[in-house]
Amino acid sequence: MTGADVLLLALGAVAVGSGALVVATRHLVRAGLWLVVCLGALAGNYLVLTAELVAWVQVLIYVGAVVVLLLFAVMLTRAPIGPSDDLDRPGWPAALVGAGSGLGLAVLLVDAFRRSRVELPAAGTAERLGEQVFRSWVLPFEVLSVLLLAALVGAIVLSRPDIGRPAPAAVDPATPGAARTGPAGVGADEGGRR
C-alpha cells in the first residue's frame, strides 16, 4: 500500500464521516459546515488522483458557491439556526432505506462488472477538459446558473414579508386621532400619549 492509497483512504473516511454528520446533526448551520468538510475531502481526493483542475473546480463551485448560497438562504429565510425539533425524527427508516439502496446498488455493480476490464483513457489536460465544457456542456452550466440565481431571489422574497404586500393606506393628518392607534387599536390622546 502506497502513501497515495493511505491518503485516499483517510480522505475518503473524512468525507464519509462528515457526510454522515451532515444528515445526523440537528443544527442546520452546522450541517452546512460539515458539508464544507465533506466537499473539501472530495477535493483532496481529486488532488491525490492528480486531477488538479477538477479539485479546484470542486472547491470554487461547490464549497465556494453552493454552500455559501445554502448558508445565505438559511440566514435570509430566518430558518431556525439552533437545534430544531423538526430535524429530530427517528432515523431508522431512512437508515433502512439507505442501507437497502446501497446494498442493492453494490450487488448490481459487482454482478454487472465482475468480469469486465476497463481500459483507462489517456490522461486528460485542462485544455481538453475546457474544450469539452465550453463546447458540449455550455447549456447545462447556464441552466444551473439560472437555477441558482432563482433560488437566491426566492430566498430573498421569502425572507422579506413586506415584498408583495400592498402599502398601508395614507392617513389624513387633519383627522384627529386617526393615525394614533396603538398595536391593539387603542387610541392615543391629542398629545400623542397612549
FIKOL-345444 format. One line per field, with one value per atom (N, C-alpha, C): residue number from 1; y, z, x. Coordinates in Angstrom, 3 decimals, decimal comma. Layout:
N
pos = (NUM:...)
Y = (Y:...)
Z = (Z:...)
X = (X:...)
! end
This chain:
194
pos = (1:1:1:2:2:2:3:3:3:4:4:4:5:5:5:6:6:6:7:7:7:8:8:8:9:9:9:10:10:10:11:11:11:12:12:12:13:13:13:14:14:14:15:15:15:16:16:16:17:17:17:18:18:18:19:19:19:20:20:20:21:21:21:22:22:22:23:23:23:24:24:24:25:25:25:26:26:26:27:27:27:28:28:28:29:29:29:30:30:30:31:31:31:32:32:32:33:33:33:34:34:34:35:35:35:36:36:36:37:37:37:38:38:38:39:39:39:40:40:40:41:41:41:42:42:42:43:43:43:44:44:44:45:45:45:46:46:46:47:47:47:48:48:48:49:49:49:50:50:50:51:51:51:52:52:52:53:53:53:54:54:54:55:55:55:56:56:56:57:57:57:58:58:58:59:59:59:60:60:60:61:61:61:62:62:62:63:63:63:64:64:64:65:65:65:66:66:66:67:67:67:68:68:68:69:69:69:70:70:70:71:71:71:72:72:72:73:73:73:74:74:74:75:75:75:76:76:76:77:77:77:78:78:78:79:79:79:80:80:80:81:81:81:82:82:82:83:83:83:84:84:84:85:85:85:86:86:86:87:87:87:88:88:88:89:89:89:90:90:90:91:91:91:92:92:92:93:93:93:94:94:94:95:95:95:96:96:96:97:97:97:98:98:98:99:99:99:100:100:100:101:101:101:102:102:102:103:103:103:104:104:104:105:105:105:106:106:106:107:107:107:108:108:108:109:109:109:110:110:110:111:111:111:112:112:112:113:113:113:114:114:114:115:115:115:116:116:116:117:117:117:118:118:118:119:119:119:120:120:120:121:121:121:122:122:122:123:123:123:124:124:124:125:125:125:126:126:126:127:127:127:128:128:128:129:129:129:130:130:130:131:131:131:132:132:132:133:133:133:134:134:134:135:135:135:136:136:136:137:137:137:138:138:138:139:139:139:140:140:140:141:141:141:142:142:142:143:143:143:144:144:144:145:145:145:146:146:146:147:147:147:148:148:148:149:149:149:150:150:150:151:151:151:152:152:152:153:153:153:154:154:154:155:155:155:156:156:156:157:157:157:158:158:158:159:159:159:160:160:160:161:161:161:162:162:162:163:163:163:164:164:164:165:165:165:166:166:166:167:167:167:168:168:168:169:169:169:170:170:170:171:171:171:172:172:172:173:173:173:174:174:174:175:175:175:176:176:176:177:177:177:178:178:178:179:179:179:180:180:180:181:181:181:182:182:182:183:183:183:184:184:184:185:185:185:186:186:186:187:187:187:188:188:188:189:189:189:190:190:190:191:191:191:192:192:192:193:193:193:194:194:194)
Y = (-1,186:0,000:1,234:2,102:3,303:4,435:5,521:6,695:7,313:7,267:7,811:7,005:5,666:4,839:5,181:5,362:5,716:7,070:8,020:9,343:9,285:8,487:8,320:7,733:6,708:6,101:7,084:7,850:8,812:9,903:10,451:11,485:10,925:9,674:9,038:8,855:8,479:8,323:9,665:10,729:12,061:12,454:12,170:12,526:11,763:10,457:9,654:10,076:10,305:10,716:12,060:13,030:14,345:14,316:13,465:13,313:12,727:11,788:11,247:12,306:13,174:14,240:15,287:15,466:16,412:16,004:14,716:14,276:13,929:13,840:13,437:14,612:15,763:16,882:17,543:18,139:18,825:20,325:20,813:22,229:22,417:23,267:23,457:24,101:25,080:25,742:24,792:24,004:23,020:21,975:21,619:20,680:21,276:22,571:23,231:23,256:23,449:23,466:22,066:21,037:19,668:19,344:19,935:19,744:20,352:21,472:22,065:21,085:20,444:19,477:18,297:17,797:16,657:16,998:18,142:18,532:18,855:19,372:19,617:18,318:17,296:15,992:15,386:15,570:15,093:15,825:17,129:17,876:17,364:16,991:16,397:15,071:14,277:13,024:13,297:14,324:14,672:15,107:15,814:16,222:15,016:14,043:12,836:12,075:12,104:11,420:12,246:13,325:14,253:14,868:15,141:15,861:17,246:18,060:19,346:20,284:20,315:21,216:20,854:19,573:19,149:19,467:19,325:19,635:21,109:21,992:23,417:23,844:23,210:23,485:23,043:21,906:21,426:22,454:22,981:23,958:25,250:25,749:27,029:26,962:25,920:25,874:25,337:24,181:23,573:24,210:24,282:24,856:26,365:27,006:28,458:29,056:28,345:28,944:28,259:26,963:26,275:26,290:26,018:26,012:27,425:28,411:29,796:30,182:29,767:30,023:29,345:28,118:27,415:28,157:28,601:29,311:30,662:31,373:32,626:32,378:31,318:31,008:30,710:29,999:29,712:31,001:31,894:33,142:34,100:34,156:35,082:34,651:33,361:32,902:32,819:33,203:33,194:31,809:30,800:29,432:29,281:28,338:28,158:27,702:28,430:28,122:27,104:27,132:26,200:24,834:24,017:22,699:22,842:22,012:22,095:20,773:20,858:19,640:18,987:19,790:19,218:18,252:18,491:17,634:16,441:16,371:15,298:14,225:13,530:12,446:11,129:10,039:8,751:8,506:8,100:7,932:6,528:5,592:4,199:3,948:4,593:4,332:4,802:5,983:6,492:5,623:5,184:4,318:2,988:2,465:1,194:1,340:2,426:2,658:2,895:3,688:3,963:2,709:1,891:0,656:-0,319:-0,418:-1,308:-0,845:0,470:1,005:0,805:1,073:0,903:-0,543:-1,459:-2,882:-3,337:-2,887:-3,257:-2,743:-1,492:-0,942:-1,656:-2,007:-2,718:-4,081:-4,815:-6,130:-5,976:-4,982:-4,750:-4,430:-3,554:-3,179:-4,334:-5,090:-6,223:-7,263:-7,513:-8,502:-8,023:-6,749:-6,235:-6,153:-5,833:-5,606:-6,616:-7,773:-8,767:-9,173:-9,458:-9,963:-8,929:-7,690:-6,637:-6,033:-5,665:-4,901:-3,560:-2,520:-1,176:-0,617:-0,226:0,407:1,892:2,359:3,758:4,625:5,753:6,662:7,385:8,083:8,876:9,973:10,367:11,389:12,670:13,263:14,485:15,708:16,734:18,017:19,071:20,188:21,277:21,784:21,721:22,184:21,297:19,977:19,068:19,191:19,332:19,481:20,780:21,861:23,135:23,067:22,350:22,185:21,447:20,404:19,659:20,501:21,225:22,002:23,117:23,831:25,011:24,726:23,487:23,125:22,274:21,238:20,293:20,596:21,253:21,387:22,827:23,730:25,131:25,307:24,710:24,884:24,381:23,190:22,785:23,741:24,296:25,247:26,516:26,981:28,178:27,923:26,765:26,417:26,352:25,779:25,704:27,093:28,003:29,348:30,064:29,877:30,487:29,876:28,566:27,903:28,448:28,625:29,169:30,613:31,383:32,756:32,786:31,904:31,839:31,419:30,506:30,092:31,253:32,057:33,196:34,250:34,544:35,516:34,994:33,706:33,123:33,218:33,006:33,123:34,553:35,523:36,925:37,261:36,794:37,077:36,426:35,206:34,539:35,195:35,803:36,397:37,780:38,418:39,758:39,701:39,759:39,666:40,873:41,983:43,182:43,187:42,281:42,241:41,599:42,273:41,732:42,123:42,776:43,226:44,670:45,045:46,445:47,372:48,574:49,577:49,985:50,330:50,774:52,075:52,232:53,416:54,650:55,739:57,005:57,538:58,059:58,581:60,096:60,667:62,114:62,722:63,573:64,152:65,142:65,614:66,572:65,897:64,569:63,872:63,586:64,189:63,974:62,530:61,953:60,610:59,495:59,805:58,755:57,955:58,630:57,932:57,464:57,771:57,474:56,303:55,176:53,985:53,076:52,452:51,544:50,213:49,272:47,972:47,221:47,451:46,744:47,572:48,695:49,525:50,521:50,688:51,618:53,010:53,947:55,286:56,078:57,119:57,991:59,310:60,024:61,328:62,364:63,609:64,657:64,955:64,668:64,940:63,853:62,794:61,709:60,626:60,752:59,720:58,661:57,448:56,366:56,162)
Z = (0,000:0,000:0,000:-0,933:-1,068:-0,215:-0,173:0,573:-0,032:-1,365:-2,024:-1,642:-1,521:-1,112:0,301:1,195:2,585:2,625:1,843:1,811:1,224:0,177:-0,392:0,632:1,357:2,376:3,505:3,929:5,009:4,578:3,386:2,899:2,638:2,175:1,993:3,308:4,352:5,679:6,205:5,979:6,398:5,633:4,317:3,512:3,969:4,215:4,650:6,045:6,950:8,312:8,349:7,625:7,629:6,862:5,847:5,159:6,077:6,930:7,913:8,922:9,300:10,242:9,618:8,298:7,622:7,860:7,739:7,887:9,317:10,213:11,581:12,540:12,204:13,140:13,165:14,309:14,456:14,206:14,005:13,734:12,229:11,666:10,216:9,722:10,438:10,026:10,161:11,223:11,381:10,276:9,833:8,715:7,463:7,235:6,104:6,245:7,453:7,651:7,521:7,964:7,740:6,252:5,510:4,058:3,432:3,977:3,506:3,727:4,896:5,188:4,228:3,978:3,083:1,666:1,156:-0,197:-0,282:0,789:0,816:0,788:1,489:1,448:0,056:-0,624:-2,008:-2,914:-2,706:-3,483:-3,191:-1,949:-1,610:-2,325:-2,441:-3,200:-4,656:-5,237:-6,619:-6,754:-5,755:-5,802:-5,742:-4,896:-4,800:-6,124:-6,818:-8,108:-9,261:-8,941:-9,897:-10,878:-10,407:-11,198:-10,564:-10,699:-10,006:-10,445:-11,737:-12,230:-11,642:-11,614:-11,048:-9,551:-8,862:-7,429:-7,179:-7,964:-7,743:-8,196:-9,221:-9,600:-8,477:-7,860:-6,714:-5,593:-5,290:-4,204:-4,568:-5,793:-6,169:-6,309:-6,989:-7,283:-6,102:-5,581:-4,535:-3,178:-2,751:-1,436:-1,468:-2,503:-2,538:-2,927:-3,678:-4,160:-3,603:-3,768:-3,384:-1,869:-1,109:0,350:0,868:0,296:0,709:0,374:-0,787:-1,155:-0,167:0,233:1,218:2,544:3,015:4,295:4,209:3,080:2,905:2,885:2,222:2,176:3,565:4,369:5,747:6,534:6,368:7,129:6,620:5,308:4,761:5,044:5,093:5,346:6,828:7,642:9,100:9,601:9,025:9,476:10,864:11,662:12,991:12,861:13,542:13,436:14,494:15,634:16,712:16,480:17,539:17,398:17,051:16,159:15,704:15,969:16,518:16,770:15,476:14,400:13,113:12,584:12,964:12,487:13,407:14,514:15,483:15,284:14,187:13,875:13,999:14,128:14,165:12,853:12,952:11,775:11,218:11,902:11,441:10,110:9,756:8,417:7,304:7,485:6,463:6,402:7,547:7,564:6,883:7,116:6,491:4,971:4,508:3,069:2,453:3,117:2,606:2,546:3,597:3,613:2,547:2,399:1,367:-0,030:-0,271:-1,590:-1,867:-0,868:-1,041:-1,299:-0,555:-0,753:-2,136:-2,543:-3,862:-4,984:-4,871:-5,893:-5,908:-4,731:-4,679:-5,345:-5,048:-5,674:-7,183:-7,613:-9,043:-9,759:-9,181:-9,813:-9,836:-8,741:-8,718:-9,738:-9,830:-10,790:-12,234:-12,481:-13,850:-14,359:-13,490:-13,935:-13,353:-13,000:-12,362:-13,266:-14,505:-15,406:-16,444:-16,235:-17,208:-16,874:-17,910:-17,760:-18,443:-17,741:-18,263:-18,653:-19,897:-20,363:-19,999:-19,359:-18,959:-20,157:-20,314:-21,420:-21,099:-22,079:-21,857:-20,841:-20,141:-19,107:-19,733:-19,079:-19,593:-19,271:-20,008:-19,759:-19,556:-19,018:-18,805:-20,136:-21,177:-22,494:-23,040:-22,940:-23,440:-22,617:-21,306:-20,447:-20,772:-20,994:-21,352:-22,670:-23,632:-24,910:-24,738:-23,931:-23,705:-22,971:-21,945:-21,136:-21,962:-22,722:-23,405:-24,797:-25,236:-26,499:-26,257:-25,466:-25,293:-24,095:-23,061:-21,807:-21,444:-22,410:-22,102:-21,603:-22,277:-21,904:-20,487:-20,070:-18,682:-17,647:-17,921:-16,983:-16,897:-18,011:-17,992:-17,276:-17,494:-16,802:-15,297:-14,893:-13,470:-12,874:-13,603:-13,070:-12,907:-13,850:-13,725:-12,545:-12,347:-11,217:-9,883:-9,759:-8,522:-8,309:-9,366:-9,243:-8,795:-9,360:-8,957:-7,498:-7,046:-5,638:-4,723:-5,102:-4,279:-4,239:-5,382:-5,407:-4,595:-4,704:-3,915:-2,422:-2,011:-0,589:-0,102:-0,933:-0,538:-0,429:-1,378:-1,340:-0,120:0,202:1,372:2,679:2,690:3,940:4,183:3,163:3,311:3,273:4,417:4,411:3,797:3,642:3,092:1,566:0,908:-0,559:-1,029:-1,931:-2,495:-1,739:-0,624:0,116:-0,247:-0,255:-0,580:0,522:0,121:1,083:1,959:3,220:4,090:3,559:3,768:3,282:4,016:3,273:3,874:4,769:5,903:6,866:6,768:6,761:6,674:8,014:8,038:9,324:9,896:9,085:9,592:10,503:10,390:11,232:12,575:13,663:14,965:15,434:15,898:16,470:15,451:14,149:13,147:13,019:13,121:12,906:14,203:15,312:16,592:17,283:16,657:17,317:17,605:18,710:19,091:18,395:18,742:18,100:18,335:19,454:19,739:19,376:18,685:18,284:19,356:20,402:21,473:20,991:21,102:20,595:21,493:20,926:21,681:21,907:22,941:23,197:22,283:22,410:21,490:21,608:22,725:22,901:22,335:21,827:21,248:22,232:23,507:24,504:24,456:24,844:24,873:26,252)
X = (0,860:0,000:0,895:0,645:1,472:0,910:1,673:1,228:-0,023:-0,124:-1,315:-2,556:-2,390:-3,526:-3,980:-3,010:-3,349:-4,046:-3,541:-4,160:-5,566:-5,765:-7,108:-8,067:-7,624:-8,490:-8,799:-7,798:-8,025:-9,003:-8,791:-9,709:-11,102:-11,163:-12,468:-13,196:-12,440:-13,062:-13,560:-12,782:-13,230:-14,494:-14,528:-15,700:-16,935:-16,781:-17,935:-18,386:-17,431:-17,797:-18,489:-17,948:-18,588:-19,910:-20,015:-21,300:-22,360:-21,944:-22,892:-23,298:-22,356:-22,692:-23,604:-23,527:-24,433:-25,875:-26,165:-27,551:-27,910:-26,915:-27,207:-27,340:-26,781:-26,816:-28,188:-28,504:-29,785:-29,651:-28,426:-28,176:-28,032:-28,848:-28,846:-27,552:-27,036:-25,808:-24,628:-24,611:-23,529:-23,575:-24,778:-24,889:-24,246:-24,455:-23,811:-22,297:-21,801:-20,358:-19,757:-20,463:-19,985:-19,981:-20,910:-20,914:-19,656:-19,182:-17,930:-16,775:-16,737:-15,670:-15,751:-16,954:-17,136:-16,676:-17,099:-16,708:-15,224:-14,647:-13,210:-12,416:-12,917:-12,246:-12,328:-13,452:-13,549:-12,564:-12,406:-11,415:-10,011:-9,737:-8,447:-8,236:-9,300:-9,188:-8,849:-9,450:-9,127:-7,669:-7,170:-5,771:-4,840:-5,173:-4,351:-4,372:-5,489:-5,611:-5,044:-4,342:-3,717:-4,722:-5,907:-6,905:-7,059:-6,012:-5,969:-7,078:-7,357:-8,394:-9,757:-10,066:-11,348:-11,400:-10,270:-10,227:-10,515:-9,913:-10,139:-11,527:-12,052:-13,446:-14,378:-14,081:-14,875:-14,856:-13,668:-13,560:-14,278:-14,063:-14,651:-16,163:-16,657:-18,088:-18,883:-18,492:-19,308:-19,067:-17,810:-17,540:-17,737:-17,224:-17,256:-18,579:-19,395:-20,633:-21,869:-21,970:-23,206:-23,407:-22,354:-22,506:-22,753:-22,067:-22,322:-23,758:-24,250:-25,641:-26,595:-26,275:-27,100:-27,129:-25,962:-25,923:-26,625:-26,476:-27,208:-28,715:-29,139:-30,577:-31,095:-30,329:-30,748:-30,870:-29,897:-29,926:-31,003:-31,198:-32,183:-33,614:-33,870:-35,229:-35,541:-34,594:-34,772:-35,165:-34,526:-34,749:-34,123:-34,606:-34,009:-32,562:-31,667:-30,250:-29,843:-30,485:-30,148:-30,772:-30,787:-31,413:-32,894:-33,359:-34,741:-35,445:-36,640:-37,414:-37,872:-37,990:-38,376:-37,321:-36,055:-34,974:-34,748:-35,482:-35,281:-36,345:-36,234:-37,165:-36,433:-37,161:-36,462:-35,725:-34,473:-33,657:-33,629:-34,246:-34,134:-34,820:-35,943:-36,496:-35,565:-34,979:-34,056:-32,806:-32,306:-31,126:-31,429:-32,618:-33,001:-33,103:-33,728:-33,850:-32,468:-31,642:-30,303:-29,440:-29,484:-28,690:-29,185:-30,495:-31,035:-30,669:-30,755:-30,388:-28,903:-28,074:-26,639:-26,258:-26,872:-26,591:-27,061:-28,250:-28,762:-27,873:-27,409:-26,515:-25,176:-24,653:-23,377:-23,484:-24,563:-24,758:-24,914:-25,671:-25,882:-24,570:-23,755:-22,494:-21,502:-21,419:-20,491:-20,921:-22,197:-22,686:-22,497:-22,704:-22,621:-21,181:-20,237:-18,865:-17,883:-18,349:-17,479:-16,320:-16,595:-15,561:-15,126:-15,488:-15,149:-13,794:-13,116:-11,875:-12,086:-11,763:-11,956:-10,597:-10,486:-9,253:-9,311:-8,276:-8,241:-7,881:-8,550:-8,199:-6,894:-6,389:-5,183:-5,472:-4,442:-4,612:-5,138:-6,091:-6,697:-5,866:-6,087:-5,431:-6,505:-6,093:-7,047:-7,586:-6,747:-7,191:-8,310:-8,128:-9,173:-10,449:-10,285:-11,464:-12,198:-11,449:-12,073:-12,817:-12,250:-12,933:-14,255:-14,258:-15,495:-16,535:-16,072:-17,016:-17,640:-16,824:-17,342:-17,870:-17,803:-18,437:-19,675:-19,540:-20,647:-21,529:-20,986:-21,709:-22,029:-22,074:-22,352:-23,782:-24,738:-26,148:-26,441:-25,978:-26,244:-25,643:-24,460:-23,875:-24,705:-25,215:-26,053:-27,373:-27,963:-29,209:-28,979:-27,848:-27,528:-27,347:-26,718:-26,534:-27,871:-28,789:-30,118:-30,876:-30,729:-31,379:-30,868:-29,554:-29,003:-29,443:-29,521:-29,998:-31,456:-32,284:-33,695:-33,817:-32,965:-33,005:-32,644:-31,659:-31,264:-32,369:-32,970:-34,071:-35,249:-35,550:-36,627:-36,358:-35,112:-34,774:-34,960:-34,604:-34,780:-36,260:-37,056:-38,501:-39,142:-38,745:-39,318:-38,904:-37,719:-37,242:-37,824:-38,336:-38,878:-40,395:-41,057:-42,524:-43,204:-42,481:-43,115:-43,155:-42,440:-42,449:-43,755:-44,446:-45,674:-46,933:-46,796:-47,980:-48,277:-49,558:-49,886:-49,392:-49,039:-48,584:-49,758:-49,495:-50,594:-51,196:-52,485:-53,204:-52,716:-52,620:-52,193:-53,305:-52,912:-53,884:-53,899:-55,088:-55,236:-54,835:-53,797:-53,362:-54,369:-55,308:-56,301:-57,313:-57,472:-58,431:-57,771:-58,260:-57,611:-57,806:-56,694:-56,758:-56,804:-56,851:-56,983:-55,697:-54,555:-53,284:-52,673:-53,314:-52,698:-53,364:-53,305:-53,822:-52,654:-52,704:-51,624:-51,760:-50,877:-50,898:-52,189:-52,837:-54,067:-55,292:-55,075:-56,186:-56,580:-55,743:-56,037:-55,683:-56,606:-56,379:-55,443:-54,857:-53,961:-54,693:-54,238:-54,866:-54,265:-54,692:-54,270:-52,771:-52,170:-50,740:-49,866:-50,459:-49,676:-49,334:-49,837:-49,543:-50,615:-50,281:-51,257:-51,780)
! end
